[in-house]
Amino acid sequence: MKEYKKLKSVQNWIFALLFWLCCFAANAQNNLSFSAQASSSSTEENHEPKLAVDGDSETHWSSRVDDENAWIVFKFPGATEVLNVVVNFAPSAVPNEAFNLQYLLNGEWRTFDKVSNNSAHKVEVKLKKPQLIDRVRLLAMDGRMMQLNEVQLLGQKYADTSGMENKPILVNQSGYNLYRSKRFTAPEVKDNTSFTIVNTKNGKVEFTGKVFGEKGDFSNFNPLSEDEFLVKINGLESFPFRIGANWIERVTYRNMIDFMLGARHYVGTVDDIRQISFAWRDGDFFNWSMQSLVAMYLSNPEAYERMERKGHYISNDDFPEKYRGLWGKLEPFAEDTPDIVQLMHWDADVKISQKLDHEMQKAELAHFLYAWPYIEKWLPQQNFDMVYQYVKDNWEKEAVSKHSLSQYNKSIGHNLLSLKTQLGTTKGEMPPGFSVIPNLMMYEVATREGDVGADKYFEAAFNQMEWMIKHLDWEDPMTTKGQRMSEHMTMRAFAYFYHQFPERSPKGIPEKVTEWAQLMLDRSDNLWDFRKYSQEEWTPPGWNETGNILGFPAAVFAACEILSDEDLIRDMEMLAWSHIENAFGRNPTGRQFSYKGPEEVEGVDLGWYSRHRGGIGLLDEVQFVFDGSPKSFHYPNFPEVGDLGWTEGWVQFNTAFNMSMAYMANYYTDIVLERAGNGNITVALTAPLNFDYSQTDRVKLKVANQAGDSLWMSLEDASPLSTQLIGSLKFKGNKLHVGEEELSLSKEDSIILKYGYGFFERRFILPVSALK
């Protein structure tokens, strides 16, 4: 019996080999099926989907008898050119009369060939042109079960030599921040292999370490120099990179603002009127621009206030008649208004002028109202009054105007006080919890304004958060990475509620966030430290997920402010930085996400392969466009795929990055006071402000007492590459002295120092009693 089984096994193997060789000889193509992973809509016992591609003539896959929409999917490890498909039905089966051959594009199955009126057990489909894909689906169209003996997918693995321009060691090409996580990926390098960090200026080895899991960590390497460095391993090397104070902020802050200026609708780099566009070209109703701008400013106001003013007010009266009413209801801002506040004004003005009342457009205006105390010095009071009245009049409005919609609208109602239980698609248009922060902000604004109905906003936010804690299933990718560039909205809602209302937030937030964080780490255990869509899929199938990678750090930093386990926090911080590294070259393509990266981003050597010309947004010439990112078929490491998959910049990608940079700035901002003896006090501010290492950086910091009396003190870099700004105070005779100015303090008083505004304010409080 054993000899018979052995002989049968050998015969099957020989049959499969001969079968494959015959196919190859006849078609001069590879049968790619053997490299594919198979999955199906249903399965009969002992007839798994893998049996349809095992080369064994005596096995077959079978769907269940009651499966009226039977399908089987074959997923390749990389991009593949399929030329012919041969479908062999099981000998005992009744062949399906009709079935479709499909591929996945932008998250949707697209049919590339149809078979109908079939009665044959063997069907050969010769395609008119190669289909470049990473998965194929056979879908029964006759409502009957499907039984497949063998499916041959004939073609060639796709290779693009331009994909080989990258380096064998993948790093953040631009550079790394001092004192933060720093990692690289070295595919196929064995564990315990030594690596060195080499100074390109003098060839000196300045750091050594070991590779584990095809990656290396040099977080402890923090050189105080402006030199460039390389990672080297046994003759292999990376692109050069820098390590500096606030390096990522240095190379992105101005670019972020320039993008938002250029991407404005009507008045940016082009003045065309575009479809699916409101304040921003190709912005749609879910671009989150206002809240990203507000978060950026509140997190690091000094950085944005000191920037050169490039924007200016553009009157609607200067445009032809067809532009009338598209903006201009809000009175103009002051001449010296910072660009970032100009952009907030622009967004609010378009929404008010066009009476946009989609629930997400209304929700964005809450951020403008919340930020008002910090931006009102540049804006007329009319701006606040008009926006506030519009929001109050429309917040609970269920209906929506047709002109506020687009083809991507999934909202079933637009009353922002309603419970939102619907999940959006992988387009990213309806992330869980998008109404939480706006309702909490409206509660704070209404309370500030003395409105008696303020509590309704808080109650709506509370109910929404409570529902999320109870019902969101983190295992379902549609609650996380499946929301694409909007994913950060969910975790930010948890953090906002937990920190702004610590005594009134629903129970269970820390536990829910901890579950999320652990799952994110579990899905990131790979050579890229890259958070996957699921255990099986690297990216949202078929999508250009650029904004998800760029926005993920915002979610991570928001979560880290809630987590209590120090080891978990450390690992999550690494994950935030690994995704920034991914966007700047530490990915299978070895490319930074911007086509114009080498000319626009300091230190970038290799930008994205291409850019999309035209499109709805006409963004190809705007500064700092994130054009593309690795697709599912690039992972885990197929650089030979090259420039494959959809490439096109989108405002939503940049606003996701804006949000990450805001949360990162707040996360690392810190104020420390140290007594230096004889009443001298040293103040140290850590904030991303020192971008120009050739000049001494200075900042003013407000010092106040409990009564609200205040004075300003000056801080400056401790050294050219310092991440801190240092200043000094003198406490003498119950008074605080800064130069010739003084601040009176009572015995029960405290010294209060603040940086940042609103929910991003960092403060240090020192009781006067501690100074004595």
Residue pairs with C-beta under 8 A, 6 or more apart in sequence:
12 55
12 56
12 57
12 58
15 55
15 56
15 57
16 54
16 55
16 56
17 55
19 55
19 57
20 31
20 34
20 55
23 29
23 31
23 86
23 152
23 154
24 30
24 31
27 83
27 84
27 154
29 83
29 84
29 154
29 155
29 156
30 154
30 155
30 156
30 157
31 152
31 153
31 154
32 76
32 80
32 82
32 153
32 154
32 155
32 157
33 53
33 74
33 150
33 151
33 152
33 153
34 53
34 55
35 76
35 77
36 53
36 74
36 75
36 76
36 153
37 50
37 74
37 75
38 48
38 49
38 50
38 52
38 53
38 61
38 72
38 73
38 74
38 75
39 49
39 72
39 73
39 75
40 49
40 61
40 63
40 70
40 71
40 72
40 73
41 63
41 67
41 69
41 70
41 71
41 72
42 63
42 64
42 67
42 70
43 49
43 61
43 62
43 63
43 64
44 62
44 63
44 64
44 65
47 59
47 60
47 61
47 62
47 147
48 61
49 61
49 72
50 61
51 59
51 60
51 61
52 60
52 61
52 72
52 148
52 149
52 150
52 151
53 74
53 150
53 151
54 150
55 150
56 150
57 149
57 150
59 149
60 90
60 93
60 147
60 148
60 149
60 150
61 72
61 146
61 147
61 148
62 90
62 93
62 145
62 146
62 147
62 148
63 70
63 71
63 72
63 140
63 145
63 146
63 147
64 70
64 145
65 145
66 145
67 145
67 146
68 143
68 144
69 139
69 140
69 143
70 139
70 140
70 144
70 145
70 146
71 137
71 138
71 139
71 140
71 146
72 137
72 138
72 146
72 148
72 151
73 135
73 136
73 137
74 135
74 136
74 137
74 151
74 153
75 134
75 135
76 133
76 134
76 135
76 633
77 638
78 134
78 157
78 158
78 633
78 634
78 638
78 640
78 641
79 132
79 133
79 134
79 157
79 158
79 633
79 638
79 641
79 644
80 132
80 133
80 134
80 153
80 155
80 156
80 157
80 158
81 130
81 131
81 132
81 155
81 156
81 157
81 158
82 127
82 130
82 131
82 133
82 136
82 153
82 154
82 155
83 126
83 127
83 130
83 154
83 155
83 156
84 124
84 125
84 126
84 127
84 152
84 154
84 155
85 101
85 113
85 124
85 125
85 127
85 136
85 151
85 152
85 153
85 154
86 122
86 123
86 124
86 125
86 150
86 151
86 152
86 154
87 99
87 115
87 122
87 123
87 124
87 125
87 138
87 148
87 151
88 121
88 122
88 148
88 149
88 150
88 151
88 152
89 95
89 96
89 121
89 122
89 123
89 147
89 148
89 149
90 147
90 148
90 149
91 121
91 149
92 147
93 121
93 147
94 144
95 118
95 119
95 120
95 121
95 123
96 118
96 140
96 141
96 142
96 144
96 146
97 116
97 117
97 118
97 119
97 142
97 144
98 114
98 115
98 116
98 117
98 118
98 140
98 141
98 142
99 114
99 115
99 118
99 138
99 139
99 140
99 141
99 142
99 146
100 111
100 113
100 114
100 115
100 137
100 138
100 139
100 141
101 111
101 112
101 113
101 114
101 115
101 125
101 136
101 137
101 138
102 109
102 110
102 111
102 112
102 136
102 137
102 138
102 139
103 109
103 110
103 112
103 131
103 133
103 135
103 136
103 137
104 110
104 133
104 134
104 135
104 137
104 541
104 542
105 542
105 646
106 542
106 543
106 544
106 646
107 425
107 426
107 427
107 540
107 541
107 542
107 543
108 542
109 137
109 139
112 127
112 131
113 125
113 127
114 141
115 123
115 125
116 141
130 155
132 158
132 644
134 631
134 632
134 633
135 541
136 153
138 146
138 148
138 151
140 146
158 640
158 641
158 644
159 640
159 641
159 642
160 640
160 641
160 642
160 643
160 644
161 640
161 642
162 609
162 642
162 643
163 589
163 639
163 640
163 641
163 642
163 643
164 639
164 640
165 590
165 606
166 585
166 589
166 590
166 591
166 606
166 639
167 236
167 237
167 238
167 239
167 590
168 186
168 187
168 236
168 237
169 184
169 185
169 186
169 231
169 232
169 233
169 236
169 237
169 238
170 184
170 185
170 186
170 187
170 238
170 585
170 586
170 587
170 588
170 590
171 184
171 231
171 238
171 239
171 241
171 581
171 585
171 586
172 182
172 241
172 580
172 581
172 584
172 585
172 586
173 239
173 241
173 584
173 585
173 592
173 603
173 604
173 605
173 606
174 241
174 242
174 247
174 248
174 251
174 584
174 585
174 592
174 601
174 602
174 603
174 604
175 241
175 242
175 243
175 244
175 247
175 248
175 251
175 602
175 603
176 182
176 241
176 242
176 243
176 247
176 248
176 581
177 243
177 244
177 245
177 246
177 247
177 248
177 249
177 577
178 222
178 224
178 243
178 244
178 245
178 247
178 721
178 723
179 222
179 723
180 219
180 573
180 577
181 217
181 219
181 573
181 574
181 576
181 577
181 578
182 217
182 218
182 219
182 221
182 243
182 577
183 215
183 216
183 217
183 218
183 219
183 529
183 574
183 577
183 578
183 581
183 586
184 195
184 215
184 216
184 218
184 231
184 238
184 581
184 586
185 214
185 215
185 527
185 528
185 586
186 193
186 195
186 211
186 214
186 215
186 216
186 231
186 233
186 236
187 214
187 527
187 637
188 214
188 637
189 211
189 214
189 233
189 234
189 236
190 211
191 210
191 211
191 212
191 213
192 210
192 211
192 212
193 210
193 211
193 233
193 234
194 208
194 209
194 210
194 211
194 233
195 208
195 209
195 210
195 211
195 216
195 231
195 232
195 233
196 205
196 207
196 208
196 231
196 232
196 233
197 205
197 206
197 207
197 208
197 218
197 221
197 229
197 230
197 231
197 232
198 204
198 205
198 206
198 229
198 230
198 231
198 232
199 205
199 206
199 227
199 228
199 229
200 227
200 228
200 229
200 230
200 240
201 227
201 228
202 227
206 221
206 223
206 229
207 218
207 220
207 221
209 216
209 217
209 218
210 216
211 233
213 526
213 527
214 527
215 527
215 528
215 529
216 231
218 231
219 574
221 243
222 243
223 229
223 243
224 719
224 721
225 721
226 242
226 244
226 693
226 721
227 242
228 240
228 241
228 242
229 240
229 241
229 242
229 243
230 237
230 238
230 239
230 240
230 241
231 237
231 238
232 238
239 585
239 590
239 605
239 606
240 603
240 605
241 603
242 603
244 250
244 693
244 721
245 690
245 693
245 721
245 722
245 723
246 688
246 689
246 690
246 691
246 723
248 580
248 661
248 664
249 303
249 661
249 665
249 688
249 691
250 602
250 691
251 601
251 602
251 603
252 601
252 624
252 657
252 661
253 303
253 304
253 307
253 661
253 688
253 691
254 307
255 600
255 601
255 623
255 624
256 296
256 624
256 654
256 657
256 658
256 661
257 304
257 307
257 310
257 339
257 340
257 343
258 310
258 622
258 623
258 624
259 622
259 623
259 624
259 625
259 654
260 280
260 289
260 293
260 343
260 654
260 658
261 268
261 310
261 311
261 339
261 343
262 268
262 269
262 619
262 621
262 622
262 623
263 269
263 280
263 281
263 283
263 617
263 619
263 622
263 651
263 654
264 279
264 280
264 281
264 343
264 346
265 273
265 274
265 277
265 278
265 279
265 280
265 281
265 283
265 350
266 273
266 319
266 323
266 326
266 327
267 314
267 327
267 346
268 281
268 622
269 618
269 621
269 622
270 281
270 618
271 319
272 618
273 322
273 323
273 326
274 281
274 282
274 616
274 617
274 618
275 616
276 282
276 283
276 284
276 406
276 407
276 408
276 616
277 283
277 284
277 616
277 617
278 284
278 285
278 350
278 351
278 354
278 356
278 361
279 289
279 346
279 347
279 349
279 350
279 351
280 287
280 289
280 347
280 617
280 651
281 616
281 617
281 618
281 619
281 651
282 615
282 616
282 617
282 619
282 650
282 651
283 289
283 617
283 651
283 652
284 406
284 408
284 429
284 652
285 356
285 358
285 360
285 361
285 404
285 405
285 406
285 408
285 409
285 429
286 360
286 408
286 428
286 429
286 430
286 486
286 652
287 651
287 652
287 655
288 364
288 486
288 489
288 652
288 655
288 656
288 659
289 343
289 347
289 364
289 651
289 655
290 344
290 347
290 348
290 364
290 365
290 367
290 368
291 364
291 367
291 437
291 659
292 655
292 656
292 658
292 659
292 662
293 340
293 343
293 344
293 347
293 658
294 344
294 367
294 368
294 370
294 371
295 658
295 659
295 662
295 663
295 760
296 304
296 340
296 658
296 661
296 662
296 665
297 304
297 338
297 340
297 341
297 344
297 371
297 374
297 375
297 757
298 371
298 374
298 662
298 756
298 757
298 758
298 759
298 760
298 761
299 662
299 663
299 665
299 666
299 669
299 756
299 760
300 662
300 665
300 666
300 669
300 687
300 688
300 689
300 756
301 374
301 756
301 757
302 687
302 689
302 699
302 700
302 755
303 665
303 687
303 688
303 689
304 338
304 339
304 340
305 338
307 338
307 339
307 340
309 336
309 337
309 338
309 339
310 339
311 339
311 342
311 343
312 335
312 342
313 332
313 333
313 342
315 328
315 332
316 323
316 324
316 325
316 326
316 327
316 328
317 328
325 353
325 354
326 350
326 353
326 354
327 346
327 349
327 350
327 353
327 354
328 349
328 353
329 349
329 352
329 353
329 386
330 345
330 348
330 349
330 352
330 353
330 380
330 382
330 383
330 386
330 387
331 380
331 382
331 383
332 380
333 341
333 342
333 345
333 378
333 379
333 380
334 377
334 378
334 379
336 378
337 345
337 378
337 379
338 378
341 375
341 378
341 379
344 368
344 371
344 375
345 379
345 383
347 364
347 368
348 365
348 368
348 383
348 387
350 356
351 361
351 364
351 365
352 365
352 386
352 387
352 390
354 403
354 404
355 390
355 401
355 404
356 362
356 401
356 403
356 404
357 394
357 397
357 400
357 401
357 404
357 414
358 400
358 404
358 405
358 409
358 411
358 414
359 400
359 411
359 413
359 414
359 415
359 416
359 435
360 411
360 434
361 404
362 391
362 394
362 395
362 414
362 416
362 438
363 416
363 434
363 435
363 438
364 438
365 387
365 390
365 391
366 391
366 437
366 438
366 439
366 441
366 442
366 445
367 437
367 438
367 441
368 387
369 384
369 387
369 388
369 391
369 441
369 442
369 445
370 441
370 444
370 445
370 758
371 757
371 758
372 379
372 384
372 445
373 757
374 757
374 758
376 384
388 445
388 449
391 442
392 451
395 415
395 416
395 417
395 442
396 415
396 416
396 417
397 414
397 415
398 413
398 414
398 415
399 414
400 409
400 411
400 414
408 427
408 429
409 429
410 422
410 424
410 425
410 429
410 430
411 422
411 430
412 422
416 435
416 438
416 439
416 460
417 439
417 456
417 457
417 459
417 460
418 460
419 460
419 463
419 464
419 467
420 430
420 432
420 433
420 434
420 435
420 464
421 467
421 471
422 430
423 430
423 432
423 478
423 479
423 483
424 430
424 431
424 483
424 486
426 478
426 482
426 483
426 484
426 540
426 543
427 484
428 483
428 484
428 485
428 486
428 487
428 547
428 652
429 486
430 486
431 483
431 486
431 487
431 489
431 490
432 468
432 472
432 479
432 483
432 489
432 490
433 464
433 465
433 468
433 489
433 490
433 493
433 494
434 486
434 489
434 493
435 460
435 461
435 464
436 461
436 464
436 465
436 468
436 493
436 496
436 497
437 461
437 492
437 493
437 496
439 457
439 458
439 460
439 461
439 464
440 457
440 458
440 461
440 496
440 497
440 500
440 501
442 454
442 457
443 454
443 455
443 457
443 458
443 461
444 500
446 453
446 454
446 457
447 454
458 501
458 504
461 497
462 504
462 505
462 506
464 493
465 493
465 494
465 497
465 505
465 506
465 509
466 506
468 490
468 493
468 494
468 512
469 506
469 507
469 508
469 509
469 512
470 508
472 479
472 490
472 512
473 479
474 480
474 515
474 516
474 519
475 519
476 482
477 533
477 534
477 537
477 540
479 490
480 487
480 490
480 516
480 519
480 520
481 487
481 531
481 532
481 533
481 539
481 540
481 545
481 548
482 533
482 540
483 489
483 490
483 548
484 540
484 543
484 545
484 547
484 548
485 545
485 546
485 547
485 548
485 550
485 551
485 650
485 652
485 653
485 655
485 656
486 551
486 652
486 656
487 548
487 551
487 552
487 555
488 551
488 552
488 554
488 555
488 558
488 656
488 659
488 660
488 663
490 555
491 513
491 516
491 554
491 555
491 556
491 558
491 559
492 554
492 555
492 558
492 659
492 663
494 509
494 512
494 513
494 558
494 559
494 562
495 513
495 558
495 559
495 561
495 562
496 759
497 505
497 506
497 509
498 505
498 509
498 510
498 561
498 562
499 561
499 562
499 759
500 759
509 562
510 562
510 563
510 564
513 559
513 562
513 563
514 563
514 564
514 565
514 568
516 559
517 559
517 563
517 568
517 572
518 568
520 531
520 556
520 572
520 575
521 568
521 571
521 572
521 575
523 531
523 532
523 533
523 534
523 535
524 530
524 531
524 532
524 575
524 578
526 532
526 636
527 636
527 637
528 578
528 582
528 586
528 587
528 588
528 635
528 636
529 574
529 575
529 578
530 538
530 578
530 579
530 582
530 587
530 635
531 552
531 575
531 579
532 538
532 539
533 539
533 540
533 541
537 632
538 632
538 635
538 636
539 545
539 630
539 631
539 632
539 635
540 548
541 632
542 632
544 628
544 629
544 631
544 645
544 646
544 647
544 648
545 629
546 593
546 626
546 627
546 628
546 629
546 650
546 653
547 626
547 650
547 652
547 653
547 654
547 655
547 656
547 657
548 656
549 579
549 582
549 583
549 593
549 629
550 579
550 583
550 593
550 626
550 653
550 654
550 656
550 657
550 660
551 656
551 657
551 659
551 660
552 575
552 576
552 579
552 660
553 576
553 577
553 579
553 580
553 660
553 663
553 664
554 656
554 659
554 660
554 662
554 663
554 664
556 572
556 573
556 575
556 576
556 579
557 576
557 660
557 663
557 664
557 666
557 667
558 663
559 572
560 569
560 572
560 573
560 576
560 667
561 667
563 569
563 572
576 660
576 664
578 586
580 660
582 629
583 592
583 593
583 626
583 629
583 657
584 592
584 593
584 601
584 604
585 591
585 592
585 604
585 605
585 606
587 629
587 630
587 634
588 630
588 634
588 635
588 636
588 637
588 638
588 639
589 609
589 630
589 634
589 639
589 642
590 606
590 639
591 597
591 606
591 607
591 608
591 609
592 598
592 601
592 604
592 606
592 607
592 608
593 608
593 626
593 627
593 628
593 629
594 600
594 601
594 604
594 607
594 608
594 624
594 625
594 626
594 627
595 607
595 608
595 609
595 610
595 611
595 620
595 625
595 627
595 628
596 607
596 611
596 624
596 625
597 604
597 606
597 607
597 608
598 604
598 605
598 606
598 607
600 623
600 624
601 624
608 627
608 628
608 647
609 628
609 642
609 643
609 647
610 627
610 628
610 643
610 647
611 620
611 625
611 627
611 647
611 648
611 649
612 619
612 620
612 627
612 647
612 648
612 649
613 620
614 620
615 648
615 649
617 648
617 649
617 650
617 651
619 625
619 648
619 649
619 650
619 651
620 649
622 649
624 654
625 649
625 654
626 649
626 650
626 653
626 654
626 657
627 647
627 648
627 649
628 645
628 646
628 647
628 648
631 641
631 644
631 645
633 641
633 644
633 645
634 641
634 644
662 760
664 688
665 687
665 688
665 760
666 756
666 760
666 762
668 686
668 687
668 688
669 685
669 686
669 687
669 688
669 755
669 756
669 762
670 685
670 686
670 687
670 762
671 683
671 684
671 685
671 686
671 701
671 753
671 754
671 755
671 762
671 763
671 764
672 683
672 684
672 686
672 764
673 681
673 682
673 683
673 684
673 751
673 753
673 764
673 766
674 681
674 682
674 684
675 681
675 682
675 771
676 682
676 728
679 730
679 731
679 732
679 771
680 728
680 729
680 730
680 731
681 728
681 729
681 730
681 731
681 751
681 771
682 726
682 727
682 728
683 701
683 713
683 715
683 726
683 727
683 728
683 729
683 753
684 715
684 718
684 724
684 725
684 726
685 699
685 701
685 715
685 724
685 725
685 726
685 727
685 755
686 723
686 724
687 699
687 725
687 755
689 697
689 699
689 725
690 697
690 717
690 721
690 722
690 723
690 725
691 697
693 720
693 721
694 720
696 716
696 717
696 720
697 716
697 717
697 725
698 714
698 715
698 716
698 717
698 725
699 714
699 715
699 716
699 725
700 712
700 713
700 714
700 715
701 712
701 713
701 714
701 715
701 727
701 753
701 754
701 755
702 710
702 711
702 712
702 753
702 754
703 710
703 711
703 712
703 713
703 729
703 736
703 738
703 743
703 751
703 752
703 753
704 710
704 743
704 751
704 752
704 753
704 754
705 736
705 743
705 744
705 745
705 746
705 749
705 750
705 751
705 752
706 749
706 750
706 752
707 749
709 743
709 744
710 743
711 736
711 738
711 741
711 742
711 743
712 738
713 727
713 729
713 738
714 727
714 738
715 725
715 726
715 727
716 725
716 726
716 727
717 724
717 725
717 726
718 724
718 725
718 726
729 736
729 737
729 738
729 751
730 736
730 737
730 738
731 737
731 745
731 771
734 744
734 745
734 746
734 747
734 768
735 742
735 743
735 744
735 745
736 742
736 743
736 745
736 751
745 751
745 768
746 768
747 768
747 769
748 768
748 769
749 767
749 768
750 765
750 766
750 767
750 768
751 765
751 766
751 768
752 763
752 764
752 765
753 763
753 764
754 761
754 762
754 763
755 761
755 762
755 763
756 762
